[in-house]
Amino acid sequence: MLNAREYLSNELTSPRKISESTLLVLGTGGIGREIARIGKEGFRTYNIGINRSGKPAEYFDEVHPTSRLLDALPRADIVAIALPLNKHTRGLIGERELRALKHGAIVVNVGRGDVVREEDLYRVLKERRDIRFGTDVWWVHDGREEIPPRTPLTALPNFLGTPHIAGGAQREIAENA
């Protein structure tokens, strides 16, 4: 039986405030800017962007170069990863970056799975139940995106994954994206 008091007081299930929070977006390209726009217009977020150059971008209150990522992570209530996979981004988010997250942070990856080190993510999420991690992208092994991943991430209560369908599960969604 679902108990409302228990649900609301449980760190894993209690709702988190999104409005007027600090949103950190890794990647200030088209998808990153759209995330920032929705945050700003829909939830009045304070938006921090991370890109390679630190060049300002629309809908961001401040933008920093990737070299300043560790400075920005502890400030974020929500982290959205919208990075392409390349030599600069592969494994960019590892144990050090995940441990820098503030208590109760929400992390969502809509870029590429391999931007986040899978084993490090599993280790940190297992220890830090206060962090919630959601993904629609997965890690590539032997040339294929694998669902479920090689680590038991999907067994963790603070991990949520969808099968790479956010950007094009239906024709209308894909056309708009």
Z-matrix of the N, CA and C atoms (Angstrom, degrees):
N
C 1 1.440
C 2 1.535 1 108.71
N 3 1.296 2 116.44 1 137.70
C 4 1.454 3 121.96 2 179.62
C 5 1.523 4 109.60 3 -81.53
N 6 1.322 5 115.65 4 125.71
C 7 1.453 6 122.35 5 -179.88
C 8 1.518 7 108.32 6 -109.53
N 9 1.318 8 118.03 7 115.45
C 10 1.463 9 122.59 8 -175.12
C 11 1.525 10 112.52 9 -59.04
N 12 1.317 11 117.65 10 -43.66
C 13 1.465 12 120.95 11 -178.40
C 14 1.528 13 110.44 12 -62.88
N 15 1.334 14 115.39 13 -44.32
C 16 1.468 15 120.52 14 179.26
C 17 1.535 16 110.73 15 -64.46
N 18 1.318 17 116.73 16 -43.23
C 19 1.466 18 122.29 17 179.05
C 20 1.530 19 110.88 18 -59.42
N 21 1.320 20 116.32 19 -46.10
C 22 1.457 21 121.18 20 -176.51
C 23 1.527 22 113.19 21 -73.48
N 24 1.327 23 117.52 22 -24.66
C 25 1.456 24 119.69 23 -178.77
C 26 1.535 25 113.25 24 -95.58
N 27 1.309 26 117.53 25 -7.59
C 28 1.457 27 122.18 26 -179.27
C 29 1.534 28 109.95 27 -82.95
N 30 1.317 29 116.15 28 127.02
C 31 1.468 30 120.11 29 -177.89
C 32 1.522 31 112.92 30 -58.81
N 33 1.311 32 117.47 31 -30.54
C 34 1.464 33 121.01 32 -178.64
C 35 1.525 34 113.29 33 -77.98
N 36 1.322 35 117.85 34 -30.06
C 37 1.462 36 119.95 35 -173.30
C 38 1.521 37 114.47 36 -112.23
N 39 1.304 38 118.19 37 -15.02
C 40 1.464 39 119.03 38 -176.79
C 41 1.529 40 110.43 39 -66.60
N 42 1.330 41 116.15 40 141.91
C 43 1.469 42 119.71 41 178.93
C 44 1.530 43 111.26 42 -63.10
N 45 1.294 44 115.81 43 149.99
C 46 1.468 45 121.62 44 176.79
C 47 1.519 46 109.07 45 -115.08
N 48 1.298 47 115.88 46 142.59
C 49 1.463 48 121.77 47 179.27
C 50 1.532 49 109.25 48 -74.09
N 51 1.317 50 115.77 49 129.26
C 52 1.460 51 121.16 50 176.81
C 53 1.524 52 110.35 51 -106.40
N 54 1.332 53 117.01 52 -38.14
C 55 1.457 54 119.73 53 -177.62
C 56 1.526 55 110.64 54 -61.68
N 57 1.324 56 114.69 55 140.78
C 58 1.458 57 124.15 56 179.34
C 59 1.528 58 112.89 57 57.71
N 60 1.323 59 115.97 58 29.56
C 61 1.463 60 120.62 59 176.84
C 62 1.525 61 109.73 60 -97.96
N 63 1.320 62 115.57 61 176.55
C 64 1.466 63 120.75 62 176.81
C 65 1.522 64 108.39 63 -98.72
N 66 1.319 65 115.02 64 121.86
C 67 1.459 66 123.43 65 -178.71
C 68 1.523 67 108.78 66 -107.75
N 69 1.317 68 116.11 67 121.70
C 70 1.462 69 122.13 68 176.29
C 71 1.513 70 107.64 69 -106.10
N 72 1.323 71 117.06 70 121.99
C 73 1.456 72 121.64 71 -179.09
C 74 1.523 73 108.35 72 -114.59
N 75 1.325 74 115.48 73 120.29
C 76 1.459 75 121.55 74 175.75
C 77 1.514 76 107.25 75 -90.30
N 78 1.322 77 115.55 76 107.84
C 79 1.455 78 122.41 77 -175.82
C 80 1.514 79 109.23 78 108.45
N 81 1.323 80 116.82 79 116.27
C 82 1.462 81 121.09 80 -177.32
C 83 1.524 82 111.81 81 -110.54
N 84 1.339 83 116.29 82 23.06
C 85 1.465 84 121.23 83 175.46
C 86 1.517 85 109.77 84 -76.81
N 87 1.318 86 116.57 85 -158.97
C 88 1.458 87 121.75 86 -174.72
C 89 1.516 88 114.17 87 -55.59
N 90 1.321 89 117.64 88 -49.86
C 91 1.471 90 120.49 89 -178.79
C 92 1.521 91 110.46 90 -68.53
N 93 1.319 92 117.23 91 -44.14
C 94 1.465 93 120.95 92 179.06
C 95 1.520 94 112.22 93 -61.00
N 96 1.334 95 116.79 94 -41.89
C 97 1.474 96 119.91 95 177.99
C 98 1.522 97 111.26 96 -64.99
N 99 1.337 98 117.57 97 -37.32
C 100 1.462 99 120.29 98 179.15
C 101 1.529 100 110.75 99 -67.28
N 102 1.316 101 116.96 100 -39.49
C 103 1.465 102 120.70 101 175.21
C 104 1.531 103 109.47 102 -60.39
N 105 1.327 104 116.37 103 -45.67
C 106 1.464 105 120.98 104 179.84
C 107 1.530 106 111.14 105 -64.10
N 108 1.326 107 117.44 106 -40.28
C 109 1.472 108 120.91 107 178.92
C 110 1.519 109 110.53 108 -61.97
N 111 1.325 110 116.95 109 -48.07
C 112 1.465 111 120.72 110 -179.94
C 113 1.531 112 110.08 111 -62.44
N 114 1.331 113 116.28 112 -42.36
C 115 1.461 114 119.57 113 176.98
C 116 1.515 115 111.75 114 -59.45
N 117 1.311 116 115.99 115 -48.63
C 118 1.470 117 121.71 116 -176.73
C 119 1.526 118 111.20 117 -66.23
N 120 1.330 119 116.62 118 -51.43
C 121 1.464 120 120.23 119 -174.86
C 122 1.527 121 113.14 120 -77.55
N 123 1.310 122 117.21 121 -34.88
C 124 1.453 123 120.03 122 -175.24
C 125 1.520 124 114.71 123 -92.09
N 126 1.342 125 116.44 124 -29.67
C 127 1.467 126 119.24 125 -173.00
C 128 1.528 127 113.51 126 -130.21
N 129 1.337 128 117.40 127 5.73
C 130 1.463 129 122.76 128 178.28
C 131 1.533 130 112.16 129 54.93
N 132 1.321 131 116.08 130 41.38
C 133 1.462 132 120.28 131 -179.92
C 134 1.524 133 111.07 132 -76.50
N 135 1.305 134 114.63 133 155.48
C 136 1.451 135 122.29 134 169.27
C 137 1.521 136 104.65 135 -93.82
N 138 1.329 137 116.71 136 119.32
C 139 1.457 138 120.87 137 -170.42
C 140 1.524 139 113.47 138 -104.92
N 141 1.322 140 114.21 139 125.80
C 142 1.461 141 122.14 140 174.76
C 143 1.525 142 106.99 141 -113.71
N 144 1.301 143 116.66 142 130.19
C 145 1.458 144 121.19 143 178.50
C 146 1.515 145 111.56 144 -110.36
N 147 1.316 146 115.18 145 150.22
C 148 1.466 147 122.05 146 173.92
C 149 1.525 148 107.10 147 -125.61
N 150 1.326 149 115.51 148 126.50
C 151 1.458 150 121.12 149 172.12
C 152 1.522 151 108.15 150 -144.08
N 153 1.302 152 117.86 151 173.65
C 154 1.467 153 119.83 152 -174.69
C 155 1.519 154 112.65 153 -63.49
N 156 1.323 155 118.01 154 -36.11
C 157 1.463 156 120.44 155 -173.62
C 158 1.518 157 114.77 156 -95.29
N 159 1.319 158 117.40 157 -23.02
C 160 1.463 159 120.24 158 -172.47
C 161 1.514 160 112.25 159 82.77
N 162 1.333 161 116.76 160 7.78
C 163 1.471 162 122.19 161 -178.95
C 164 1.527 163 110.03 162 -66.73
N 165 1.335 164 117.83 163 133.20
C 166 1.470 165 121.38 164 179.79
C 167 1.525 166 111.91 165 -57.35
N 168 1.328 167 115.46 166 153.24
C 169 1.457 168 121.66 167 178.85
C 170 1.528 169 108.90 168 -143.54
N 171 1.317 170 115.79 169 151.91
C 172 1.452 171 122.30 170 -179.35
C 173 1.526 172 111.26 171 -58.22
N 174 1.323 173 116.08 172 141.49
C 175 1.466 174 126.62 173 178.94
C 176 1.527 175 114.25 174 77.90
N 177 1.316 176 117.38 175 2.18
C 178 1.468 177 120.28 176 178.77
C 179 1.520 178 109.62 177 -106.78
N 180 1.331 179 116.03 178 134.50
C 181 1.453 180 121.23 179 177.07
C 182 1.520 181 111.05 180 -76.49
N 183 1.315 182 115.70 181 -29.57
C 184 1.463 183 121.68 182 175.29
C 185 1.527 184 108.39 183 -154.59
N 186 1.316 185 115.34 184 150.01
C 187 1.470 186 121.42 185 178.27
C 188 1.518 187 107.62 186 -134.02
N 189 1.323 188 115.58 187 137.05
C 190 1.457 189 122.09 188 -179.33
C 191 1.526 190 110.15 189 -127.66
N 192 1.324 191 116.65 190 155.76
C 193 1.465 192 118.81 191 175.49
C 194 1.526 193 111.00 192 -72.46
N 195 1.305 194 115.94 193 160.35
C 196 1.463 195 122.01 194 179.97
C 197 1.519 196 111.89 195 -52.92
N 198 1.316 197 117.37 196 -31.79
C 199 1.470 198 121.15 197 -179.84
C 200 1.529 199 112.49 198 -61.82
N 201 1.322 200 118.37 199 -16.53
C 202 1.475 201 122.97 200 179.75
C 203 1.530 202 113.01 201 -101.93
N 204 1.336 203 117.30 202 11.27
C 205 1.457 204 121.45 203 -177.26
C 206 1.520 205 112.81 204 -55.48
N 207 1.321 206 117.34 205 -45.52
C 208 1.474 207 120.07 206 -178.73
C 209 1.522 208 112.68 207 -63.25
N 210 1.315 209 117.75 208 -26.77
C 211 1.467 210 121.10 209 176.26
C 212 1.529 211 111.16 210 -74.00
N 213 1.327 212 116.70 211 -33.74
C 214 1.462 213 121.25 212 -175.22
C 215 1.527 214 113.13 213 -83.54
N 216 1.317 215 118.26 214 -33.93
C 217 1.470 216 121.34 215 -174.75
C 218 1.530 217 114.55 216 -54.70
N 219 1.342 218 120.12 217 -44.85
C 220 1.478 219 119.28 218 -178.59
C 221 1.527 220 113.89 219 -67.51
N 222 1.308 221 117.68 220 -13.25
C 223 1.463 222 121.87 221 -179.63
C 224 1.526 223 112.38 222 -86.40
N 225 1.324 224 117.55 223 -16.49
C 226 1.467 225 122.01 224 -169.20
C 227 1.522 226 113.17 225 -90.30
N 228 1.329 227 114.65 226 133.64
C 229 1.459 228 120.93 227 169.81
C 230 1.529 229 109.35 228 -83.11
N 231 1.331 230 115.34 229 -34.99
C 232 1.459 231 122.78 230 -178.93
C 233 1.521 232 107.83 231 -131.32
N 234 1.329 233 116.25 232 134.45
C 235 1.465 234 121.71 233 175.98
C 236 1.518 235 107.10 234 -120.28
N 237 1.317 236 116.34 235 124.65
C 238 1.461 237 121.84 236 175.96
C 239 1.531 238 107.47 237 -113.17
N 240 1.326 239 115.54 238 124.17
C 241 1.467 240 121.15 239 179.56
C 242 1.522 241 107.93 240 -100.84
N 243 1.316 242 115.70 241 113.72
C 244 1.467 243 121.60 242 -178.21
C 245 1.527 244 109.13 243 -130.32
N 246 1.317 245 115.39 244 48.09
C 247 1.461 246 121.34 245 -176.39
C 248 1.516 247 111.66 246 -101.57
N 249 1.333 248 116.20 247 146.52
C 250 1.462 249 119.22 248 170.48
C 251 1.530 250 107.99 249 -75.13
N 252 1.302 251 117.43 250 165.90
C 253 1.459 252 120.92 251 176.92
C 254 1.518 253 108.90 252 -97.28
N 255 1.325 254 115.48 253 121.50
C 256 1.460 255 121.12 254 176.19
C 257 1.532 256 108.21 255 -154.00
N 258 1.308 257 117.22 256 -173.86
C 259 1.471 258 120.25 257 -176.50
C 260 1.531 259 112.45 258 -63.91
N 261 1.320 260 117.49 259 -22.40
C 262 1.470 261 120.97 260 -179.68
C 263 1.524 262 112.58 261 -86.62
N 264 1.324 263 117.34 262 -23.31
C 265 1.468 264 120.31 263 -173.33
C 266 1.529 265 113.96 264 -108.30
N 267 1.313 266 118.40 265 -19.64
C 268 1.472 267 120.54 266 -178.63
C 269 1.536 268 109.03 267 -59.29
N 270 1.337 269 116.96 268 121.74
C 271 1.457 270 121.92 269 178.63
C 272 1.520 271 114.48 270 70.46
N 273 1.329 272 117.24 271 16.53
C 274 1.468 273 120.83 272 -178.71
C 275 1.526 274 112.09 273 -58.91
N 276 1.327 275 116.48 274 -36.21
C 277 1.464 276 120.56 275 -178.93
C 278 1.524 277 108.05 276 -102.58
N 279 1.314 278 114.92 277 110.49
C 280 1.457 279 121.75 278 -179.99
C 281 1.515 280 110.38 279 -126.28
N 282 1.306 281 115.18 280 -162.82
C 283 1.464 282 120.32 281 -175.74
C 284 1.529 283 112.22 282 -58.68
N 285 1.310 284 117.56 283 -44.17
C 286 1.471 285 120.80 284 -178.54
C 287 1.532 286 110.96 285 -60.04
N 288 1.330 287 116.71 286 -44.33
C 289 1.464 288 120.84 287 -179.03
C 290 1.534 289 110.80 288 -68.72
N 291 1.328 290 116.87 289 -41.89
C 292 1.464 291 120.46 290 -179.96
C 293 1.526 292 111.70 291 -65.85
N 294 1.311 293 116.82 292 -36.74
C 295 1.467 294 119.82 293 178.29
C 296 1.529 295 112.06 294 -71.77
N 297 1.320 296 117.15 295 -19.02
C 298 1.465 297 121.05 296 178.81
C 299 1.529 298 112.48 297 -77.81
N 300 1.335 299 117.25 298 -11.66
C 301 1.462 300 120.54 299 -178.33
C 302 1.527 301 111.13 300 -64.34
N 303 1.321 302 115.53 301 144.44
C 304 1.461 303 120.01 302 177.49
C 305 1.517 304 110.14 303 -71.04
N 306 1.309 305 115.82 304 159.83
C 307 1.464 306 121.82 305 178.45
C 308 1.531 307 109.32 306 -58.25
N 309 1.326 308 116.81 307 130.69
C 310 1.460 309 121.41 308 177.06
C 311 1.513 310 115.38 309 82.97
N 312 1.310 311 118.32 310 10.44
C 313 1.465 312 120.84 311 -178.39
C 314 1.524 313 111.46 312 -64.85
N 315 1.327 314 114.23 313 148.68
C 316 1.463 315 123.03 314 173.89
C 317 1.519 316 106.61 315 -111.39
N 318 1.322 317 117.26 316 129.64
C 319 1.469 318 121.99 317 178.80
C 320 1.524 319 107.71 318 -122.68
N 321 1.331 320 115.77 319 131.70
C 322 1.459 321 121.33 320 178.64
C 323 1.526 322 108.09 321 -128.79
N 324 1.330 323 116.37 322 128.09
C 325 1.462 324 121.13 323 178.82
C 326 1.523 325 109.73 324 -110.08
N 327 1.331 326 115.96 325 114.55
C 328 1.461 327 121.84 326 175.36
C 329 1.525 328 110.99 327 -119.80
N 330 1.341 329 116.30 328 11.21
C 331 1.459 330 121.21 329 -179.88
C 332 1.515 331 111.31 330 -91.83
N 333 1.319 332 115.67 331 -93.84
C 334 1.462 333 122.78 332 178.34
C 335 1.519 334 107.91 333 -139.09
N 336 1.322 335 116.60 334 139.92
C 337 1.457 336 121.45 335 -177.51
C 338 1.509 337 113.19 336 -57.74
N 339 1.326 338 117.21 337 -42.20
C 340 1.460 339 121.43 338 -173.51
C 341 1.526 340 114.51 339 -74.21
N 342 1.331 341 117.67 340 2.40
C 343 1.464 342 120.31 341 170.15
C 344 1.533 343 108.71 342 -69.64
N 345 1.327 344 115.93 343 -29.83
C 346 1.466 345 122.83 344 179.51
C 347 1.525 346 108.19 345 -104.52
N 348 1.321 347 116.85 346 131.82
C 349 1.472 348 120.38 347 177.45
C 350 1.519 349 108.99 348 -74.14
N 351 1.323 350 115.31 349 115.30
C 352 1.469 351 122.00 350 -173.28
C 353 1.529 352 113.28 351 -56.52
N 354 1.315 353 117.68 352 -49.44
C 355 1.469 354 120.84 353 -177.50
C 356 1.518 355 111.30 354 -64.21
N 357 1.332 356 117.08 355 -39.60
C 358 1.466 357 120.99 356 178.16
C 359 1.524 358 110.64 357 -64.98
N 360 1.331 359 116.37 358 -41.33
C 361 1.459 360 120.44 359 178.60
C 362 1.521 361 110.34 360 -60.64
N 363 1.313 362 116.78 361 -46.61
C 364 1.460 363 120.58 362 -179.78
C 365 1.532 364 110.60 363 -59.47
N 366 1.317 365 116.22 364 -47.48
C 367 1.474 366 120.94 365 -177.99
C 368 1.538 367 110.98 366 -60.56
N 369 1.318 368 117.15 367 -45.44
C 370 1.469 369 120.49 368 -176.95
C 371 1.530 370 111.03 369 -71.80
N 372 1.323 371 118.19 370 -43.66
C 373 1.469 372 119.55 371 179.75
C 374 1.523 373 111.98 372 -64.14
N 375 1.323 374 116.32 373 -33.27
C 376 1.462 375 120.32 374 178.63
C 377 1.530 376 110.60 375 -65.09
N 378 1.335 377 116.30 376 -37.26
C 379 1.460 378 121.46 377 -179.27
C 380 1.532 379 112.86 378 -84.89
N 381 1.322 380 116.16 379 -37.84
C 382 1.470 381 120.78 380 -175.20
C 383 1.523 382 110.25 381 -107.88
N 384 1.307 383 115.82 382 86.52
C 385 1.467 384 120.92 383 -178.15
C 386 1.525 385 111.90 384 -70.08
N 387 1.333 386 117.26 385 -11.47
C 388 1.457 387 120.48 386 179.55
C 389 1.528 388 112.37 387 -73.84
N 390 1.321 389 117.95 388 -21.80
C 391 1.464 390 121.87 389 179.94
C 392 1.523 391 108.45 390 -85.79
N 393 1.322 392 115.80 391 135.46
C 394 1.463 393 121.23 392 173.70
C 395 1.522 394 107.70 393 -111.08
N 396 1.330 395 115.88 394 132.14
C 397 1.462 396 120.90 395 -178.46
C 398 1.521 397 109.19 396 -125.99
N 399 1.322 398 115.66 397 125.09
C 400 1.458 399 121.52 398 176.66
C 401 1.515 400 109.39 399 -122.00
N 402 1.329 401 116.28 400 143.74
C 403 1.455 402 120.03 401 -179.78
C 404 1.516 403 111.50 402 -144.79
N 405 1.306 404 115.78 403 147.59
C 406 1.452 405 122.20 404 170.57
C 407 1.526 406 109.53 405 -115.89
N 408 1.327 407 116.01 406 1.69
C 409 1.466 408 121.52 407 -179.84
C 410 1.520 409 108.71 408 -125.15
N 411 1.325 410 116.55 409 151.45
C 412 1.454 411 121.74 410 -170.21
C 413 1.516 412 110.85 411 -128.18
N 414 1.304 413 115.91 412 173.72
C 415 1.447 414 122.55 413 -176.14
C 416 1.524 415 110.23 414 -86.56
N 417 1.316 416 114.78 415 144.27
C 418 1.465 417 120.62 416 -178.88
C 419 1.518 418 108.90 417 -97.35
N 420 1.330 419 115.38 418 125.97
C 421 1.459 420 123.11 419 175.49
C 422 1.517 421 107.28 420 -129.95
N 423 1.311 422 115.85 421 133.11
C 424 1.467 423 121.09 422 179.78
C 425 1.527 424 111.33 423 54.35
N 426 1.333 425 116.29 424 38.72
C 427 1.455 426 121.59 425 175.58
C 428 1.519 427 115.85 426 78.76
N 429 1.339 428 118.29 427 5.05
C 430 1.462 429 121.25 428 -178.95
C 431 1.522 430 111.10 429 -130.98
N 432 1.317 431 115.34 430 141.53
C 433 1.456 432 120.62 431 173.74
C 434 1.524 433 107.45 432 -71.25
N 435 1.330 434 116.68 433 122.22
C 436 1.462 435 120.68 434 -173.75
C 437 1.523 436 112.97 435 -103.86
N 438 1.323 437 114.94 436 125.64
C 439 1.454 438 122.47 437 172.04
C 440 1.524 439 105.74 438 -127.48
N 441 1.316 440 119.09 439 121.38
C 442 1.462 441 127.62 440 -1.79
C 443 1.530 442 110.95 441 -74.96
N 444 1.314 443 116.30 442 166.58
C 445 1.466 444 119.85 443 -179.87
C 446 1.533 445 111.04 444 -71.32
N 447 1.307 446 116.08 445 175.49
C 448 1.468 447 120.82 446 -178.92
C 449 1.529 448 112.77 447 -72.80
N 450 1.324 449 116.35 448 -28.95
C 451 1.463 450 119.99 449 176.30
C 452 1.531 451 108.17 450 -88.95
N 453 1.331 452 118.84 451 160.93
C 454 1.476 453 120.77 452 -179.95
C 455 1.536 454 113.63 453 -81.44
N 456 1.338 455 117.02 454 41.25
C 457 1.466 456 121.02 455 179.58
C 458 1.520 457 112.52 456 -54.86
N 459 1.321 458 116.93 457 -41.09
C 460 1.466 459 119.94 458 -174.36
C 461 1.528 460 112.53 459 -66.56
N 462 1.322 461 118.00 460 -13.66
C 463 1.468 462 121.53 461 177.25
C 464 1.530 463 111.96 462 -85.28
N 465 1.325 464 117.21 463 -11.72
C 466 1.461 465 120.63 464 -178.70
C 467 1.526 466 110.41 465 -80.27
N 468 1.324 467 117.84 466 137.20
C 469 1.466 468 120.29 467 -178.31
C 470 1.527 469 114.03 468 -71.94
N 471 1.328 470 118.09 469 -14.92
C 472 1.465 471 120.79 470 -179.92
C 473 1.528 472 112.01 471 -102.79
N 474 1.330 473 117.02 472 17.51
C 475 1.461 474 123.32 473 176.58
C 476 1.520 475 108.91 474 -119.95
N 477 1.326 476 116.36 475 133.33
C 478 1.458 477 121.79 476 177.07
C 479 1.518 478 108.12 477 -134.00
N 480 1.313 479 117.01 478 129.40
C 481 1.452 480 120.82 479 179.74
C 482 1.510 481 112.02 480 -131.79
N 483 1.311 482 115.62 481 143.53
C 484 1.461 483 122.36 482 172.25
C 485 1.523 484 107.58 483 -117.32
N 486 1.322 485 118.76 484 154.85
C 487 1.471 486 122.01 485 -170.46
C 488 1.527 487 116.16 486 -82.39
N 489 1.341 488 117.36 487 57.29
C 490 1.460 489 123.37 488 175.96
C 491 1.529 490 111.42 489 51.63
N 492 1.337 491 115.19 490 53.85
C 493 1.463 492 120.71 491 -177.85
C 494 1.529 493 113.49 492 -123.47
N 495 1.318 494 118.15 493 -2.57
C 496 1.468 495 120.39 494 -172.37
C 497 1.525 496 112.77 495 -62.12
N 498 1.303 497 118.53 496 -36.25
C 499 1.457 498 120.14 497 -174.47
C 500 1.504 499 115.37 498 -93.70
N 501 1.310 500 119.82 499 -4.56
C 502 1.450 501 117.27 500 -176.29
C 503 1.506 502 115.10 501 -167.94
N 504 1.307 503 117.48 502 33.35
C 505 1.458 504 120.09 503 -179.19
C 506 1.522 505 111.66 504 -68.15
N 507 1.309 506 115.93 505 -29.78
C 508 1.464 507 120.79 506 -179.67
C 509 1.517 508 108.02 507 -130.86
N 510 1.315 509 116.35 508 149.69
C 511 1.469 510 121.64 509 -175.63
C 512 1.533 511 111.97 510 -53.02
N 513 1.355 512 118.15 511 -46.31
C 514 1.466 513 120.26 512 -177.78
C 515 1.525 514 112.18 513 -61.07
N 516 1.348 515 115.29 514 -38.16
C 517 1.453 516 119.77 515 179.42
C 518 1.526 517 109.92 516 -68.44
N 519 1.318 518 116.86 517 -46.07
C 520 1.469 519 121.41 518 -178.98
C 521 1.522 520 110.76 519 -61.86
N 522 1.318 521 117.94 520 -40.96
C 523 1.469 522 121.04 521 -179.84
C 524 1.520 523 110.71 522 -64.90
N 525 1.329 524 117.38 523 -39.39
C 526 1.462 525 121.11 524 179.84
C 527 1.522 526 110.98 525 -70.80
N 528 1.339 527 116.70 526 -36.50
C 529 1.454 528 120.41 527 179.82
C 530 1.507 529 110.85 528 -63.92
